[in-house]
Amino acid sequence: SIGGIALALAAQSTVENLLGGVTIFADRPFRVGDQIRFGTGSGTVESIGPRSTRIRGADGTLTSVPNADLAKTQLVNVSARPNCVFQHKVGLPSGLSSARIEALLAELRRRVAAHPLVETAFGLPRVRLVGLGTGERNIEVEVFARILTTATPEFLEAQEALLLDILRGAEACGVDLADPAAAGQ
């Protein structure tokens, strides 16, 4: 009878992982090829087995996660997003006139909306003056857009192009975004 109890206790985690696998197969929170975040880990799902799921991290490592653990934890399926979000704040130097700030906002709106992967809908993309504070960088502009891709490399390429366009727009409006502390060094 002690052997039976020991066997039952040993089989408990196996049964728990099998039930976790059934839950994953039934709920379909992710599929092979999806990029997910779970607990403190993240990566691309390579295989879903009856006992565990294998996830390839960005650094190339392969993690085998018991299905029971995945069934209990909060999962984020990054691949299920309909688009990517571009959201950056730009600090402007103090002393700019309201006319120059308005011209810069208009130029940035034009440039961001012109990118082929930026969604144009009511209120999007958004370039707004969002902060007036104290110090050398007391004027803040937020740029928000939805990028019409779910592929990380394509998003990063679009983000780079938009950031460069923001810099070019500031230059075209005569606004120096260079860090005043770095400029004195």
GUKE-768391 format. One record per atom (N, C-alpha, C): residue in one letter; x, y, z. Coordinates in pm, whole numbers, padded with zeros to 5 digits, always signed. Atoms other than C-alpha are relative to their C-alpha. Example, Ala and Ser with C-alpha at 12.3 -4.5 7.8 and 13.67 -1.06 7.14 Angstrom:
<atoms>
a+00089-00119+00000 a+01230-00450+00780 a+00090+00120+00000 s-00082-00119-00006 s+01367-00106+00714 s-00077+00109+00073 
</atoms>
This chain:
<atoms>
s+00081-00119+00000 s+00000+00000+00000 s+00086+00126+00000 i-00090-00115+00001 i+00294+00239+00065 i+00054+00020-00141 g-00046-00010+00139 g+00423+00159-00285 g-00104+00063-00089 g+00110-00059+00078 g+00082+00249-00428 g-00012+00149+00023 i+00006-00143-00033 i+00082+00584-00248 i+00118+00073-00067 a-00118-00061+00063 a+00436+00658-00370 a-00020+00011-00150 l+00026-00002+00143 l+00335+00568-00726 l-00103+00105-00035 a+00104-00101+00024 a+00025+00787-00705 a+00058+00140+00011 l-00063-00131-00016 l+00231+01082-00579 l+00094+00030-00117 a-00091-00019+00114 a+00490+01031-00854 a-00076+00027-00128 a+00080-00016+00121 a+00220+01011-01120 a-00079+00130+00000 q+00081-00121-00011 q+00047+01325-00993 q+00049+00109-00094 s-00050-00105+00089 s+00278+01566-01181 s-00017-00038-00146 t+00021+00045+00138 t+00255+01355-01497 t-00144+00023-00042 v+00143-00020+00029 v-00125+01360-01483 v-00031+00149-00010 e+00022-00145+00003 e-00118+01733-01406 e+00049+00059-00132 n-00053-00050+00127 n+00103+01798-01712 n-00084-00047-00119 l+00087+00050+00108 l-00118+01579-01933 l-00129+00082-00005 l+00122-00083-00003 l-00427+01772-01818 l+00029+00142-00047 g-00041-00131+00050 g-00238+02097-01879 g+00013-00001-00151 g-00011+00014+00145 g-00160+01972-02231 g-00136-00004-00067 v+00137+00005+00054 v-00527+01891-02290 v-00061+00140+00001 t+00052-00136-00010 t-00618+02241-02170 t+00059+00088-00110 i-00064-00081+00105 i-00364+02397-02408 i-00053-00037-00137 f+00055+00043+00129 f-00490+02187-02700 f-00144+00048-00017 a+00140-00039+00008 a-00853+02274-02616 a-00016+00152-00012 d+00015-00147-00002 d-00812+02648-02544 d+00074+00067-00115 r-00083-00055+00108 r-00547+02710-02814 r+00047+00144+00030 p-00048-00136-00028 p-00389+03013-02638 p+00118+00038-00090 f-00110-00024+00093 f-00097+02975-02880 f+00014-00123-00090 r-00026+00108+00095 r+00015+02762-03175 r+00150-00004-00028 v-00140+00010+00040 v+00349+02642-03305 v+00031+00118-00091 g-00040-00117+00079 g+00530+02946-03449 g-00037+00131+00065 d+00039-00124-00067 d+00363+03200-03217 d+00110+00047+00094 q-00091-00060-00096 q+00574+03438-03016 q-00082+00029+00126 i+00076-00017-00124 i+00462+03433-02650 i+00089+00052+00113 r-00064-00035-00126 r+00548+03578-02310 r-00074-00075+00109 f+00058+00077-00109 f+00489+03369-01999 f+00088+00017+00122 g-00081-00018-00120 g+00600+03432-01643 g+00114+00097-00027 t-00117-00085+00026 t+00952+03568-01674 t+00066-00034-00134 g-00058+00043+00126 g+01018+03399-02011 g-00076+00049-00121 s+00064-00034+00127 s+00942+03467-02373 s+00073-00074-00111 g-00063+00065+00115 g+01011+03315-02712 g-00103-00047-00101 t+00083+00053+00107 t+00872+03134-03013 t-00030-00146+00029 v+00041+00138-00027 v+00673+02813-02964 v+00048-00089-00113 e-00051+00094+00100 e+00851+02528-03143 e-00080-00128-00005 s+00081+00121+00000 s+00643+02232-03032 s-00086-00003+00126 i+00093+00017-00111 i+00348+02148-02809 i-00023-00149+00015 g+00014+00143-00024 g+00360+01799-02662 g-00102-00028+00108 p+00098+00035-00103 p+00136+01610-02424 p+00047+00036+00141 r-00052-00030-00133 r+00368+01683-02128 r+00056+00140+00012 s-00065-00132-00007 s+00553+02004-02216 s-00003+00070-00135 t-00007-00084+00119 t+00588+02287-02464 t+00143+00053-00010 r-00137-00049+00022 r+00924+02385-02617 r-00007+00140-00061 i+00001-00141+00039 i+00992+02755-02653 i+00143+00046-00024 r-00134-00047+00039 r+01294+02903-02835 r+00009+00148+00037 g-00021-00138-00042 g+01420+03223-02669 g+00073+00080-00106 a-00068-00090+00094 a+01560+03525-02852 a+00150-00027-00005 d-00143+00030-00004 d+01908+03417-02743 d+00033-00138-00056 g-00021+00131+00063 g+01861+03079-02915 g-00018-00118+00093 t+00017+00111-00093 t+01807+02875-02601 t-00138-00063-00017 l+00125+00073+00009 l+01536+02611-02598 l-00046-00035+00141 t+00055+00026-00133 t+01317+02595-02287 t-00116-00095-00012 s+00111+00094-00007 s+01090+02303-02211 s-00081+00037+00123 v+00085-00044-00110 v+00801+02427-01998 v-00111-00102+00019 p+00110+00094-00024 p+00565+02177-01833 p-00136+00065-00031 n+00130-00054+00038 n+00213+02222-01970 n-00083+00042+00120 a+00073-00039-00121 a+00073+02235-01616 a+00039+00141+00041 d-00046-00135-00034 d+00286+02544-01552 d-00058+00104-00097 l+00055-00094+00099 l+00175+02710-01878 l-00151+00018+00018 a+00144-00009-00019 a-00189+02630-01804 a-00036+00087+00120 k+00027-00076-00123 k-00159+02806-01466 k+00046+00146-00008 t-00059-00133+00004 t+00033+03116-01571 t-00069+00090-00101 q+00053-00096+00097 q-00069+03432-01753 q+00088-00005-00126 l-00070+00005+00128 l+00025+03405-02120 l-00035+00122-00083 v+00024-00106+00097 v+00062+03685-02370 v+00043-00053-00135 n-00030+00045+00135 n+00041+03576-02733 n+00029+00124-00084 v-00042-00118+00073 v+00240+03849-02904 v-00041-00010-00147 s+00035+00020+00141 s+00164+03698-03246 s-00148+00028-00028 a+00144-00022+00020 a-00210+03749-03192 a-00037+00147-00011 r+00032-00143+00009 r-00183+04127-03190 r-00032+00037-00145 p+00036-00038+00137 p-00343+04295-03492 p+00101+00096-00064 n-00100-00094+00049 n-00060+04550-03523 n+00101+00025+00110 c-00099-00040-00101 c+00237+04700-03340 c-00022+00148+00031 v+00019-00139-00042 v+00232+05026-03147 v+00134+00072+00000 f-00114-00091-00001 f+00481+05304-03208 f-00039+00114+00093 q+00033-00106-00094 q+00480+05540-02911 q+00129+00054+00060 h-00123-00064-00047 h+00760+05783-02835 h-00029+00142+00044 k+00007-00139-00043 k+00798+06107-02646 k+00128+00068-00043 v-00112-00079+00048 v+01021+06376-02786 v+00011+00123+00087 g-00024-00119-00082 g+01171+06635-02555 g+00052+00113-00087 l-00042-00116+00079 l+01203+06980-02709 l+00073+00098+00090 p-00072-00099-00081 p+01441+07251-02595 p-00094+00113+00044 s+00082-00112-00049 s+01294+07532-02387 s+00025+00122-00088 g-00017-00125+00073 g+01246+07872-02542 g-00056-00001-00141 l+00060+00002+00134 l+01065+07762-02859 l-00129+00081+00002 s+00125-00076+00010 s+00789+07993-02974 s-00116-00095-00030 s+00117+00083+00028 s+00435+07858-02998 s-00016-00023-00150 a+00010+00015+00145 a+00446+07919-03376 a+00095-00110-00049 r-00096+00102+00041 r+00758+07701-03410 r-00048-00138+00045 i+00052+00128-00050 i+00601+07425-03195 i-00115-00046-00088 e+00113+00036+00088 e+00282+07434-03406 e+00050-00047-00135 a-00057+00041+00130 a+00489+07412-03726 a+00063-00139+00012 l-00062+00130-00020 l+00684+07117-03584 l-00106-00108+00014 l+00107+00099-00015 l+00365+06936-03480 l-00062-00034-00136 a+00058+00022+00133 a+00218+06982-03830 a+00095-00081-00088 e-00100+00072+00081 e+00542+06862-03993 e+00011-00146+00044 l-00009+00137-00049 l+00562+06554-03770 l-00126-00078-00034 r+00125+00068+00038 r+00194+06470-03833 r+00006-00043-00146 r-00009+00029+00144 r+00255+06488-04208 r+00097-00115-00025 r-00103+00101+00023 r+00571+06277-04194 r-00042-00137+00052 v+00040+00129-00057 v+00431+06006-03965 v-00113-00061-00083 a+00114+00051+00078 a+00107+05974-04164 a+00043-00047-00139 a-00046+00036+00135 a+00307+05942-04488 a+00064-00138-00006 h-00065+00132+00003 h+00473+05616-04384 h-00102-00105-00043 p+00097+00095+00055 p+00312+05328-04577 p-00056-00103+00099 l+00049+00099-00096 l+00276+05101-04271 l-00075+00063+00118 v+00071-00067-00109 v+00116+05362-04045 v-00149+00003-00031 e+00146-00001+00015 e-00258+05318-03994 e-00051+00143+00008 t+00065-00131-00004 t-00456+05629-04079 t-00148-00024+00024 a+00140+00014-00040 a-00789+05633-03900 a-00035+00124+00080 f+00041-00115-00078 f-00989+05882-03697 f+00092+00016+00121 g-00090-00028-00111 g-00740+06039-03457 g+00136-00067-00008 l-00128+00068+00016 l-00448+05835-03589 l+00064+00035-00133 p-00093+00000-00112 p-00162+05878-03615 p-00018+00127+00083 r+00020-00110-00092 r-00141+06114-03320 r+00135+00061+00035 v-00118-00077-00041 v+00123+06383-03263 v-00055+00115+00082 r+00059-00099-00090 r+00038+06598-02962 r+00102+00056+00097 l-00075-00063-00107 l+00197+06844-02727 l-00059-00052+00130 v+00053+00065-00120 v+00166+06663-02393 v+00062+00049+00130 g-00061-00040-00126 g+00390+06836-02144 g+00072+00133-00006 l-00074-00123-00023 l+00516+07170-02022 l+00047-00008+00144 g-00053+00013-00136 g+00745+07147-01723 g+00113+00098+00021 t-00115-00086-00026 t+01068+07292-01593 t+00126-00072-00041 g-00128+00059+00038 g+01426+07238-01695 g+00031+00022-00146 e-00045-00020+00138 e+01613+07220-02023 e-00092-00066-00102 r+00090+00073+00090 r+01367+06972-02179 r-00141+00008+00056 n+00128-00016-00067 n+01043+07115-02052 n-00120-00009-00093 i+00111+00013+00095 i+00833+07075-02367 i+00004-00143-00054 e+00001+00141+00039 e+00722+06723-02455 e-00110-00025-00103 v+00093+00037+00107 v+00557+06589-02771 v-00007-00153-00002 e+00018+00144+00011 e+00410+06240-02792 e-00042-00034-00142 v+00034+00051+00133 v+00399+06053-03122 v-00053-00142+00020 f+00065+00131-00015 f+00158+05757-03133 f-00054-00042-00136 a+00052+00053+00126 a+00083+05538-03433 a-00012-00152+00012 r+00009+00145+00014 r-00028+05186-03512 r+00069-00039-00129 i-00076+00046+00116 i+00209+05006-03745 i-00068-00128-00049 l+00079+00111+00056 l+00024+04764-03975 l+00086-00121-00034 t-00074+00124+00012 t+00240+04461-03917 t+00002-00068+00136 t-00020+00073-00125 t+00280+04191-03656 t+00140-00058+00006 a-00135+00054+00007 a+00630+04094-03763 a+00098+00097+00066 t-00092-00086-00073 t+00891+04230-03524 t+00106+00064-00090 p-00101-00066+00085 p+01163+04286-03789 p-00059+00113-00086 e+00064-00103+00082 e+00920+04481-04010 e-00037+00121+00087 f+00032-00109-00091 f+00804+04685-03709 f+00126+00081+00033 l-00124-00070-00036 l+01163+04767-03610 l+00051+00086-00116 e-00039-00078+00119 e+01236+04881-03966 e-00087+00126-00013 a+00090-00115+00007 a+00927+05105-03966 a+00029+00099+00113 q-00031-00087-00114 q+01014+05239-03619 q+00125+00083-00028 e-00122-00072+00033 e+01364+05330-03733 e-00027+00111-00102 a+00033-00099+00103 a+01228+05508-04041 a-00078+00117+00061 l+00079-00107-00063 l+00977+05702-03829 l+00086+00087+00091 l-00087-00078-00088 l+01238+05805-03573 l+00092+00092-00081 l-00082-00085+00087 l+01465+05928-03852 l-00082+00113-00061 d+00088-00104+00054 d+01170+06116-04005 d-00033+00106+00105 i+00023-00097-00107 i+01100+06278-03668 i+00122+00093+00012 l-00121-00082-00006 l+01462+06396-03656 l+00008+00096-00120 r-00001-00085+00121 r+01440+06524-04016 r-00105+00110+00009 g+00106-00101-00016 g+01112+06701-03937 g+00042+00110+00094 a-00049-00101-00095 a+01269+06875-03639 a+00105+00089-00068 e-00102-00078+00071 e+01566+06979-03854 e-00065+00095-00100 a+00068-00083+00100 a+01331+07110-04127 a-00069+00120+00065 c+00067-00109-00072 c+01155+07324-03865 c+00098+00083+00082 g-00100-00075-00072 g+01482+07451-03721 g+00002-00027+00149 v+00001+00038-00142 v+01438+07268-03391 v+00114-00097+00024 d-00115+00085-00032 d+01756+07122-03242 d-00036-00094+00114 l+00033+00100-00102 l+01679+06798-03059 l+00122-00055+00071 a-00123+00049-00062 a+02043+06746-02961 a-00006+00026+00150 d-00004-00011-00145 d+02095+06690-02590 d+00093+00116+00037 p-00084-00116-00032 p+02219+07023-02452 p+00120-00038+00089 a-00110+00043-00086 a+02434+06843-02191 a+00111-00063-00083 a-00099+00067+00086 a+02605+06631-02458 a+00066+00099-00095 a-00053-00095+00096 a+02651+06930-02691 a+00116+00079+00062 g-00106-00076-00066 g+02872+07104-02431 g+00124-00082+00026 q-00115+00084-00032 q+03109+06806-02397 q+00097-00008-00115 
</atoms>
